[in-house]
Amino acid sequence: MGIVGARPLGGGAVNRAVRLDFARGRKPVLMKWNLNVPAGFYETEAEGLQALAATLAVRVPTVLHVSSEPAFLVLDFVPTTEPRDAEAFSRKFAAALAKLHRSTISKTFGYAKDNYLGSQPQRNAPMLESWPEFYRERRLLPQIDRARDAGRLNPERERMLLDVIEKLPQLLDDMPRDASLIHGDLWSGNYLCARGEEPVLIDPAVCHAPREMELAYVELFGGFPPNFIRNYSSVYELDEGYTRRRSLHQLYPLLIHLNHFGEEYGPAIDKACAEYLG
């Protein structure tokens, strides 16, 4: 293969990763692996990257090779830089995300295959038109079940979550019925600024869902370029009621983080529930 160098890369909570350099001017690649992931783990990531690439809305790394046994994924390596003009990068990134959402509108929530958000299984069996039903059955209840089984739900927290779920049809009644293809795991560690100040998305957990899910996740932990939500809305205006529904749509990633990292995310779940149970 002519490998002349290997540099470990950090930043991932699930995978180990390395940059491989080659002789004779061949471009470097990124290899990521985890010998303990479930069967099909990297295949679903590769398929998600290819689905995003097919929209021509936003750049993603090119999938070069995927293997189940042993489990690893090889992508082209994307050299990165710090934006010289953070506001200009914010506008460019927000416009690319808006283009992704606007160009992939569907009436069906879900996706053709189940996949993973981080290390957590994500059920995607499609449902037509009913976002409250999909959000309850495919997102919140499976994570609540996992948290209960792991002993991470005290009785009061579980009661609050189930009370919010009971109110979902009313809380989400005025939402637009359209779904978009979303990245699905869009936190600050899953975007890059490539050379030329081009935004690049990595590590997707794609599905068709309301774009509010994506934007609520963006706002949950921060770390995005300045005025990102405002710049997004200037290109593709957010629907009325987004801010009122934002904490509700943050419950899913918070439950994911509770199940992956533990109780440090519990108080945020309690606070989000309390917004809708006053």
N, C-alpha and C positions, 0 to 999 in steps of 0.2 A: 504493500500500500504506500510505501515511501513516507511514513510518518516521521517527522523530524522533531516534533515537540508536542507536549501535552500540558495545558495550563488549567488547573482546577478553577471552577467558577462557583461563586457563592450566590446566596439570595433565595434559594428555593426551600420550601418547607416540606416537600415530598420527595424530590429527586436529587440525585447527585449529578453534576454536570461538569464537562470538561471541553475546552477548546482544543481541537486537534489541528496541528499545522503540518503541511506536506512539502515535499521537495518539488523542484521543477515548476514553481510558480502556481501550483494548484491552490485554489482558494481554501481557506480554513473552514472547518465545519464545527458544529456544536453537537456533542453526543450527551444524551441524558439517560439515566437508567435508575432502576430500583428493582431489585430482585424479589421484592415482597409484594409488588402490586398485583391486583387481580388480573386474570386473563382478559385481554382486550383493552387494557388501560391505555396503552400508547396508541393503539389503533383508533380509539375514539378521539384522542387529541389530534392525531394526524388528520382524521376526517373533518374535525372542526376547523383546523387551519385551512384545509382545502376548500371548505364551504365559504369561509370568509374571503379567501383569495378569489373565488369565483365571482364575487360581487363586484370586483374591481373598484371597491370603495375605499379600502384601506389596505396598507401593506402588511403582510405577515411573512415570517420565515418560510422558505420553500422546504417542503418535506422531501428528504433524499432517501430515507430508508426507515422502515419500522419493523420491529421483530417482537414476537411473543415469547420465544424460548431460545435464549434468554430475553428478558424484557428490556428493550431499549429503543430509542428514537434518535435519528440523525437528521439534523436540519442545517441549512446554510447558516454560517455565522454572520451576525449583523453587527458591524462595527458601530459603536455609539459615540455620542458627543453630548456636551451640555449646550442647550440652546443659547445663542448669542442674544436673542430677543425673546424673552419668555412669553410676552403677550402675543407676538406674532406666531410663535409655536402653538400657543393655546388656541388661537383662531384657526390655524391649519388643522390641528388635531380635532377640535370640536366640529369643524366642517366635515372632516372625513367620517367621524362617527355619525353625524346627522345624515350623511349620504348613505351610509350602511343601513341605518334604520328606515330611511325614506324609500330606499330602492328594493326593500325585501318584505313589503307588507303582505300579510296573510290573514285569513280568517280562522286558521287552525293554531291552537296553542300546543306546544310540545315539539317533538322532533322524531325523526324516523327511528332513531336508536337511543337507548339509554347511554349516559356517559357519566363523567365525574366532575364535581366541583372540588378542586383540591383532591383530597383522598376520599371524599364522601360520595357514595353512589347518588346519581341524579336520575330520577325516573322521568321519562319523557313521552310515554305513550300518549298520542295526540288526543285532544278533545276539541270539539268544534264550538267556538264562539263563547263559551262560558269561562271567563278568566277566574271568577271567584271559585268555581268548582275545581278548575285545574290547580289553582294556587293552594287550595285546601288539600286535595287528594294527592298531588304529585310533588308538592314542595313542603308545606308545613307539617302535615301529619307524619310523613316518613321520618322527618328529622326529630319530631317530638317523640316518636316511638323509640328512635335510637338513643335519645337523651334519657328517656325513662329507663331503658334497659341498662344504660351505663351508670345509673344512679345520679344523673346530673339535673334532675327536675325535682325540686321540693314540691310538696302538695300545693302551696300557694301559687308558685310559678306555673305549674301545670293547669291549675284552675283558671288563671288569667289567660293563658294561651288558648285554652278551649273556649273560654267566653269570647275572646276576639274572633276565633274561627266561626263561632255561631253567628257573629254579626257581619261576616264577610259580605254576604249578598247586599246588605244595606250600605256598608262602608264603601263598596266598590261599584255601586249601582250606576253612578254617573260617569264611569270611565268609558273612553272610546273602546270599541270592540275589536280594534285592529291589533294584530301582533306583528312584530318585526323580528328578523334574525338578530339576536343580540350575542355579544361576546360571552356574557354570562358570568365572568369572574374578573370584572374590570376594576381592580384596585391598583394602587400606584406601582406595585411590583410587576404588573403585567402589561406595561407599555414601555416602549423605548423611544429615544430620540436618535434616529440613525443619522449618519453623515449626510449633510445636505438639509438637516433639520426636518427630516421626514418622520412622521409618527409611525410606529410599528407596534402591532398587537401580538402578544405571545400567550401561551397557556390558556386557551379558551375552554369554556364549558357551554357550548352553543345550544340554543334552542330558539323557538319562536315564542315570544312573550311580549307584553307591553313594554315599549321602550322606557317607561317609567322605572321598570326593574333595573335597567342598566344605569340610569341617572341616579336613582336612589343609592345604589351600590357605590357609584363614583363619589357621592357626598358622604358616605358613611365614615370612612377612615381618613379622608383628605389625601394630600400628597399630589394633587393634580396642578397643572399650570394655572396661573392667576386668571380669574374670571371665566373659568372653563364652562360652567353651567350657563352663564349669561351669553357667552359666545356661541354655545350650542343653540340656545333658544333664539338667538338673532338669525340663525340659519333655518331652524326647524322649531317653531315656537312650541313650547311645552303646553300641554292641555290644562285648562282651568281645573283647579283642585289638586294639582301635582303635589304642592307642598303639604296639603292636608293628608295625602295618602303616602307621603314619603316614608315615614316611620313604619307604616304597615308593611311596605315592600322591603324595608330593611330587616324585618324579622327573619326572613329566610337566610340571608348570609350570616346574621348573628347566631342563628341556631347551628348553621354549619360550623362556625368558629367555636361555639360552645362544645360541639361534639368532637372537634379536632384538638382544641387547646385547653378547654376546661372552664372553670367557674369564673375566670376573669371577665368573660363576656356575659355572665348571668345578669348583673345589674342593668346592663344596657337593654337586655330583653325585657326585664321587668319595667323599665322606664318606657320603652316603646309600647308595651301592652297598656300601661296606665293612661296613655294619651287617648285611647279609644274606649276606656271603661269608666270615665268620670261621670 
